[in-house]
Amino acid sequence: MSNYHVTKPKNSEEWRVKKEGADRASAVAPTQKLAEQLAKGFAANAGGGEVRIHKPNGKIRDSDTVAPANDPYPPRDKKH
């Protein structure tokens, strides 16, 4: 199970997908939507996990559990 973060560094036009604890990005994408899709695919291939999408200012905007990981708040997470 692996967790991934989708971030946009300051002064950058691209979004990065980074595995939690990694030094380098796993992927780079031109849009946040594409970066989120890539992160969810990486998490699914790793046996599930959390994908945390950050705003450009660095704060977490959204978090999504990718199967087969257990969602800690299943009734409240109705967006995904």
Secondary structure, 3 states (H helix, E strand, C coil): CCCEEEECCCCCCCEEEEECCCCCCCEEECCHHHHHHHHHHHHHHCCCEEEEEECCCCCEEEEEEECCCCCCCCCCCCCC
